């Protein structure tokens, strides 16, 4: 199996879902697909296409920059925090390596965090509780108050 999906629809937990993906290119469209499928029952009012784009960028970065001695995975989790949606993407890379770049016009890569910065209401990176790095974004007003 190339990935696993976990759902946590309990009202006691703010986590709405999670998935674990192998660090391969096919995981990027899987992350978009499964996020849309499992967030839909919660009826968010935010632009899911924007969320999928940001997830795609973060999963791609996690695959490209995550590092570990042995087998490793990318973990994506999404949470409802009051009326906001927070998405966390975890990988085993070193947290200090996450930075907003300003690539030259002729560079083909390096714009993922610029997109995240432009679309998300906020974002941050830091140490993951699973080890490695977590990069998170927040979409405010994802649900009516």
Secondary structure as UniProt FT lines:
FT   STRAND          3..7
FT   TURN            11..12
FT   STRAND          15..22
FT   HELIX           26..40
FT   TURN            41..42
FT   HELIX           48..65
FT   STRAND          73..81
FT   TURN            82..83
FT   STRAND          84..91
FT   HELIX           95..97
FT   TURN            105..106
FT   HELIX           112..119
FT   STRAND          122..127
FT   TURN            129..130
FT   STRAND          133..139
FT   TURN            140..141
//
